[in-house]
Amino acid sequence: MANTSNFRQAIREAQSQNLVGPNVISNALPFVGGGLILTAVGTFGGLQVLQSNPGLFMTTFWVALIGELALFFIARGIAEKGNNNVALPLLATYSLLSGYTLSGLVFVALSTQGVGIGGVGFAALGCGVTFIAARQIGSNLSEEDGMALTKTVSLGIIALLVAVVGQVIFSFFGVYTPSWLEIGISGIGVFLFAGAAVVDFYILPRTYRDDQYIPAALSMYLTYINLFIFILRLLIAINSRD
């Protein structure tokens, strides 16, 4: 038993030798949670506007989307330079705007028979379960497996992004994705972002120092928001089949 224990300890020490920030994820988690709470607030506000004045919502949606994209790049750049005091309020605003733009999808989910508030809750619960599993798996990946998974997930997400952008472009011309294809794209999205959650626990401690918790928090936030979105899209697609 003593030899086995020593062997396991040696493996853990070998895996931690290349960690840049062994505590960066623990430092980032409060900010991930705070961002998700602000996103929920933004979503609630967007739902209120959407229900009371749909025309106003569509106008403000595009303004919020543009602001969200701009803030993402600005805040990430500032955070990676270590200026957390400036980056934090920008990321808080980004989270609120993200929630506002997300409210349209949540409204569709609430209006879809078979999804509703239960489906929204299920999507949130799915993110929580993924977090627990990803922490256990990602923290114990070997160097070879971790890099292989990182590359695979990264390529998959790029391909997924191309598919989603294609969906948006075709929708402007009145061409909408068939239900079976939407189910496939959404299912792949769930699978990829579940994989991205595992990758976060492997790659972030090897990328960011302990004091770079804001960019690490942003990476994790994006993973779970996108996972939530694709779980919700999958539920809507399954319950909207012709």
C-alpha positions in Angstrom: 0.0 0.0 0.0 2.8 2.4 0.9 4.5 1.8 -2.5 1.2 2.3 -4.3 0.6 5.6 -2.4 4.1 6.8 -3.2 3.7 5.9 -6.9 0.4 7.9 -7.1 2.0 10.8 -5.4 4.9 10.8 -7.9 2.5 10.8 -10.7 0.6 13.8 -9.3 3.9 15.7 -8.7 5.0 15.0 -12.3 1.7 16.2 -13.7 1.9 19.4 -11.7 5.5 20.3 -12.7 4.4 22.2 -15.8 1.5 24.1 -14.1 1.9 27.9 -14.4 -1.0 28.7 -12.1 -2.1 25.7 -10.0 -4.7 27.8 -8.1 -5.9 29.9 -11.0 -9.2 28.0 -11.4 -10.0 28.3 -7.7 -9.3 32.0 -7.9 -11.5 32.3 -11.0 -14.6 30.4 -9.8 -16.1 33.3 -7.8 -16.0 35.5 -10.9 -17.4 32.8 -13.1 -20.3 32.4 -10.6 -20.8 36.2 -10.4 -20.8 36.5 -14.2 -23.5 33.8 -14.5 -25.6 35.6 -12.0 -25.3 38.8 -13.9 -26.2 36.9 -17.1 -29.4 35.6 -15.4 -30.2 39.2 -14.4 -29.7 40.4 -18.0 -31.8 37.5 -19.3 -34.7 38.4 -17.0 -34.5 42.1 -18.1 -34.5 41.0 -21.7 -37.5 38.9 -21.2 -39.4 41.8 -19.6 -38.6 44.0 -22.6 -39.5 41.3 -25.1 -42.9 40.7 -23.5 -43.8 44.3 -23.2 -42.3 45.8 -26.3 -41.0 43.3 -28.9 -40.1 46.1 -31.4 -37.9 47.8 -28.9 -36.3 44.5 -27.9 -35.1 43.8 -31.5 -33.5 47.2 -31.7 -31.8 46.9 -28.4 -30.8 43.3 -29.1 -28.5 44.4 -32.0 -27.1 47.2 -29.9 -26.4 44.8 -27.1 -24.9 42.2 -29.4 -22.4 44.7 -30.9 -21.6 46.1 -27.5 -21.1 42.5 -26.2 -18.7 41.6 -29.0 -16.7 44.8 -28.5 -16.5 44.4 -24.7 -15.3 40.8 -25.1 -12.2 41.7 -27.0 -11.5 44.9 -25.0 -11.9 43.2 -21.6 -9.9 40.1 -22.6 -7.0 42.2 -23.8 -7.0 44.3 -20.6 -7.4 41.2 -18.4 -4.5 39.4 -20.1 -2.3 42.4 -19.3 -3.1 41.9 -15.7 -5.2 45.0 -15.2 -7.9 43.2 -13.2 -9.4 46.4 -11.7 -10.3 47.8 -15.1 -11.2 44.4 -16.7 -13.7 43.4 -13.9 -16.4 46.1 -14.5 -16.1 45.6 -18.3 -16.6 41.8 -17.8 -19.6 42.5 -15.5 -21.2 44.7 -18.2 -20.3 42.0 -20.8 -22.2 39.4 -18.7 -25.3 41.6 -18.5 -25.3 42.2 -22.2 -24.7 38.5 -22.8 -27.8 37.7 -20.7 -29.8 40.3 -22.6 -28.9 38.7 -26.0 -29.6 35.3 -24.6 -33.2 36.2 -23.6 -34.5 35.6 -27.1 -33.5 32.0 -27.0 -34.8 31.6 -23.5 -38.1 33.1 -24.6 -38.4 30.6 -27.4 -37.6 27.8 -25.0 -40.3 29.0 -22.5 -42.8 29.2 -25.4 -42.0 25.7 -26.8 -44.3 23.0 -25.6 -42.3 20.3 -23.8 -39.4 22.6 -22.9 -40.7 25.6 -20.8 -39.1 26.6 -17.5 -38.3 22.9 -16.8 -36.2 22.7 -19.9 -34.3 25.9 -18.9 -33.7 24.5 -15.5 -32.5 21.2 -17.1 -30.0 23.1 -19.3 -28.6 24.9 -16.2 -28.4 21.6 -14.3 -26.6 20.0 -17.2 -24.0 22.7 -17.0 -23.6 22.1 -13.3 -23.2 18.3 -13.7 -20.7 18.9 -16.5 -18.6 21.2 -14.3 -18.4 18.5 -11.6 -17.4 15.7 -14.1 -15.1 18.0 -16.1 -13.2 19.0 -12.9 -12.4 15.4 -12.0 -11.5 14.4 -15.6 -9.6 17.5 -16.7 -7.5 17.8 -13.6 -6.2 14.3 -14.0 -5.4 14.2 -17.7 -2.0 13.2 -18.8 0.1 15.6 -21.0 -0.5 13.5 -24.1 -4.2 13.0 -23.6 -4.7 16.6 -22.5 -3.1 18.1 -25.6 -4.9 15.6 -27.9 -8.3 16.5 -26.4 -7.5 20.3 -26.6 -6.6 20.1 -30.3 -9.6 17.9 -31.1 -12.1 20.2 -29.3 -10.6 23.3 -30.7 -10.9 22.1 -34.3 -14.5 20.9 -33.6 -15.5 24.2 -32.2 -14.1 26.0 -35.3 -16.2 23.7 -37.5 -19.2 24.3 -35.3 -18.8 28.0 -35.6 -18.7 27.8 -39.4 -21.9 25.8 -39.3 -23.7 28.2 -37.0 -22.6 31.2 -39.1 -23.9 29.4 -42.1 -27.2 28.9 -40.4 -27.5 32.6 -39.7 -26.5 33.7 -43.2 -29.0 31.3 -44.8 -31.8 32.5 -42.4 -31.4 36.0 -43.8 -32.4 34.5 -47.2 -35.4 32.6 -45.7 -33.6 29.3 -45.7 -34.0 27.6 -42.4 -32.2 24.5 -41.0 -34.4 21.3 -41.1 -35.2 19.9 -37.7 -33.0 16.8 -38.0 -30.0 19.0 -39.0 -30.7 21.4 -36.1 -30.8 18.4 -33.7 -27.5 17.2 -35.1 -25.7 20.6 -34.9 -27.1 21.2 -31.4 -26.1 17.7 -30.2 -22.6 18.2 -31.5 -22.4 21.6 -29.8 -23.3 20.0 -26.5 -20.7 17.3 -27.0 -18.0 19.8 -27.9 -18.6 22.3 -25.1 -18.7 19.5 -22.6 -15.3 18.6 -24.0 -14.3 22.2 -23.7 -15.2 22.1 -20.0 -12.7 19.2 -19.5 -10.1 21.1 -21.5 -10.5 24.2 -19.3 -9.4 22.3 -16.2 -6.4 20.9 -18.1 -5.2 23.9 -20.1 -6.0 27.0 -17.9 -3.6 26.1 -15.1 -0.9 25.6 -17.8 -1.7 28.9 -19.5 -2.5 31.5 -16.8 -0.7 32.4 -13.6 -2.6 32.4 -10.3 -3.1 36.2 -10.5 -4.5 35.9 -14.1 -7.9 34.7 -12.8 -10.0 37.1 -14.8 -9.1 35.8 -18.3 -9.4 32.3 -16.9 -12.8 33.1 -15.6 -13.8 34.5 -19.0 -12.7 31.3 -20.7 -14.8 29.2 -18.3 -17.8 31.5 -18.5 -17.9 31.2 -22.3 -17.7 27.5 -22.1 -20.7 27.1 -19.8 -22.8 29.8 -21.5 -22.3 28.1 -24.8 -23.0 24.7 -23.3 -26.2 26.1 -21.9 -27.2 27.5 -25.3 -26.6 24.3 -27.1 -28.5 22.2 -24.6 -31.4 24.6 -24.9 -31.2 24.5 -28.6 -31.2 20.7 -28.6 -34.3 20.6 -26.3 -36.1 23.1 -28.5 -35.2 21.2 -31.7 -36.3 17.9 -30.3 -39.6 19.3 -29.2 -40.3 21.2 -32.4 -40.0 18.4 -34.8 -42.5 18.3 -37.6 
